C-alpha cells in the first residue's frame, strides 16, 4: 500500500477534486488550511506579507492504484502554475 500527501494551493480545489474523482479517488482525509513554503513556491502563510494558504489531502491506496494516481497528479501539475501542487508518496505498512 501507499500513502500520498497531496498539497495544493487552496483556490485550485475544484480542479484538484475533479481530477481525483475522474481517477476514481473519492476517499481522503482533508486539511482545509495548511500554511507553509516550498522549494518551488512563495510562502503561503495567510498574512498580509505572504497571503494565501494551501489545502492538503491524505490518501491511501493499494499499490496497483498508484498508476492512476500518479497519472492524475502529473496531469493536474501540467495544468497548474509551478509550485501550486505537490505530492509526496510513502510506503504504508498497515491500516488499522
C-alpha positions, 0 to 999 in steps of 0.5 A: 500500500501507499500513502500520498500527501497531496498539497495544493494551493487552496483556490485550485480545489475544484480542479484538484477534486475533479481530477481525483474523482475522474481517477476514481479517488473519492476517499481522503482525509482533508486539511482545509488550511495548511500554511507553509513554503516550498522549494518551488513556491512563495510562502503561503502563510495567510498574512498580509506579507505572504497571503494565501494558504494551501489545502492538503489531502491524505490518501491511501491506496493499494499499490496497483492504484498508484498508476492512476494516481500518479497519472492524475497528479502529473496531469493536474501539475501540467495544468497548474502554475509551478509550485501550486501542487505537490505530492509526496508518496510513502510506503504504508505498512498497515491500516488499522 
